[in-house]
Amino acid sequence: MVSLTLATPMIGIAMTMIGILAGQVFKSLVIDHFGLLGTPHRRIDARRIIELLFMIIALALVAKG
């Protein structure tokens, strides 16, 4: 929370939110892939990777804008 409070004024709300979402998707991919925390094991497929890549691309585009 402290890092978000300090970083948001510098990088902007849009980049902060996209970064949070991309991080959550990445973590959920890892948790699902390895079946951590009692979740069923689901392999990382191409659709999930593409979704994560689109979020990273959006983050890069917002950073340039």
C-alpha positions as CSV (number, residue, x, y, z in Angstrom):
1,M,0.0,0.0,0.0
2,V,2.8,2.4,0.8
3,S,4.5,1.8,-2.6
4,L,1.2,2.4,-4.4
5,T,0.6,5.6,-2.4
6,L,4.1,6.8,-3.4
7,A,4.1,5.6,-7.0
8,T,0.6,6.6,-8.1
9,P,1.3,10.4,-8.2
10,M,4.4,9.8,-10.3
11,I,3.2,7.2,-12.8
12,G,-0.5,8.0,-12.8
13,I,-3.7,6.2,-11.9
14,A,-4.1,4.4,-15.2
15,M,-0.7,2.9,-15.2
16,T,-1.1,1.9,-11.5
17,M,-4.4,0.1,-12.2
18,I,-3.1,-1.6,-15.3
19,G,0.0,-2.7,-13.4
20,I,-2.1,-4.1,-10.5
21,L,-4.3,-6.0,-13.0
22,A,-1.4,-7.4,-14.9
23,G,0.2,-8.5,-11.6
24,Q,-2.9,-10.2,-10.4
25,V,-3.4,-12.1,-13.7
26,F,0.3,-13.2,-13.6
27,K,-0.1,-14.4,-10.0
28,S,-3.3,-16.2,-10.8
29,L,-1.6,-18.0,-13.8
30,V,1.1,-19.2,-11.5
31,I,-1.3,-20.3,-8.8
32,D,-3.5,-22.2,-11.3
33,H,-0.6,-23.7,-13.1
34,F,1.0,-25.2,-10.0
35,G,-2.3,-25.9,-8.2
36,L,-1.3,-23.8,-5.2
37,L,-3.5,-22.9,-2.3
38,G,-5.7,-25.9,-2.8
39,T,-6.9,-24.9,-6.3
40,P,-7.3,-27.4,-9.1
41,H,-4.3,-27.7,-11.4
42,R,-4.9,-25.9,-14.7
43,R,-2.1,-25.5,-17.3
44,I,-1.2,-22.2,-18.7
45,D,-2.7,-22.1,-22.2
46,A,-2.2,-19.7,-25.2
47,R,-5.4,-17.7,-24.4
48,R,-4.2,-16.9,-20.9
49,I,-0.8,-15.8,-22.1
50,I,-2.3,-13.6,-24.8
51,E,-4.5,-11.9,-22.1
52,L,-1.5,-11.2,-20.0
53,L,0.4,-9.9,-23.1
54,F,-2.4,-7.5,-23.9
55,M,-2.3,-6.1,-20.4
56,I,1.4,-5.6,-20.6
57,I,1.1,-3.9,-24.0
58,A,-1.6,-1.6,-22.6
59,L,0.8,-0.7,-19.8
60,A,3.5,0.0,-22.3
61,L,1.2,2.2,-24.4
62,V,0.0,4.2,-21.4
63,A,3.6,4.7,-20.3
64,K,4.5,6.2,-23.7
65,G,1.4,8.4,-23.9
